[in-house]
C-alpha cells in the first residue's frame, strides 16, 4: 500500500480534533440536561423573560409618569361612566325644570 500524502494526515488530524471538541461539548450539554429537568429549564426561561418585561415596563413608567397618570384617570372615568352620566342626567333634569319655571 502506498504512503498517504501529508495533507491527508493533516486533514485526518483536524477532523479528529474537531470531532473530539464536538463530543466534549455534547457531553457537557448532556450533563447540563441531566442536572435540570425540562420543566425547570422552561421555568427559568419564562422567569427570565418576565423579569425582562417587568424591567422594561418599569423604565417606561419612570419616563412617562404623566401619560400613565392620564391613562389611569381616563380608565377611572370610563369605569365610573354610568354613575357620572346618571348624576349628570339628574342635574340636567333639575336645571331644565328650574329654567322652565323661570321662563
C-alpha positions in Angstrom: 0.0 0.0 0.0 1.3 3.4 -0.8 2.0 6.1 1.7 -0.6 8.8 2.0 0.3 12.4 1.2 0.9 14.7 4.2 -2.3 16.7 3.5 -4.4 13.6 4.2 -2.7 13.2 7.6 -3.3 16.8 8.4 -6.9 16.6 7.3 -7.4 13.5 9.4 -5.9 15.2 12.5 -8.0 18.3 12.0 -11.1 16.1 11.7 -10.3 14.1 14.8 -9.6 17.3 16.7 -12.9 18.8 15.7 -14.7 15.5 16.4 -13.2 15.4 19.9 -14.2 19.0 20.6 -17.8 18.3 19.4 -18.1 15.2 21.5 -16.7 17.1 24.5 -19.3 19.8 24.0 -22.0 17.3 23.5 -21.0 15.5 26.8 -21.1 18.9 28.6 -24.6 19.7 27.3 -25.8 16.2 28.2 -24.6 16.7 31.7 -26.4 20.0 31.9 -29.6 18.5 30.7 -29.2 15.6 33.2 -28.9 18.1 36.1 -32.0 20.1 35.3 -35.3 18.8 34.0 -37.2 20.2 31.1 -39.8 21.9 33.4 -37.1 23.6 35.4 -35.3 24.9 32.3 -38.6 26.2 30.8 -39.5 27.8 34.1 -36.1 29.6 34.3 -36.5 30.8 30.7 -40.0 32.1 31.3 -39.0 33.7 34.6 -36.1 35.5 32.8 -38.4 36.8 30.1 -41.0 38.0 32.6 -38.3 39.8 34.6 -37.0 41.5 31.5 -40.5 42.7 30.5 -41.1 43.9 34.1 -37.8 45.8 34.0 -38.8 47.4 30.6 -42.2 48.4 32.0 -40.5 50.0 35.0 -38.3 52.1 32.7 -41.2 53.2 30.6 -43.3 54.1 33.7 -40.5 56.2 35.1 -40.0 58.0 31.8 -43.7 58.9 31.2 -45.5 59.4 34.5 -47.8 61.9 33.1 -49.0 59.6 30.4 -49.6 56.8 32.8 -51.5 59.2 35.2 -53.7 60.4 32.4 -54.4 56.9 31.2 -55.3 55.9 34.8 -57.6 58.9 35.1 -59.4 58.1 31.8 -59.7 54.5 32.9 -61.3 55.7 36.2 -63.7 57.9 34.3 -64.7 55.1 32.0 -65.3 52.7 34.9 -67.4 55.3 36.6 -69.2 56.5 33.5 -72.7 55.2 34.4 -72.9 56.8 37.8 -71.4 60.0 36.3 -73.9 60.0 33.5 -76.8 59.3 35.9 -75.7 62.1 38.1 -75.4 64.4 35.1 -78.9 63.4 33.9 -80.5 64.2 37.3 -78.6 67.5 37.4 -79.8 68.3 33.8 -83.4 67.5 34.6 -83.4 69.7 37.7 -81.8 72.5 35.8 -84.3 72.1 32.9 -87.2 72.2 35.4 -85.8 75.3 37.1 -85.4 77.0 33.7 -89.0 76.1 32.7 -90.3 77.7 35.9 -88.4 80.9 35.4 -89.3 81.5 31.7 
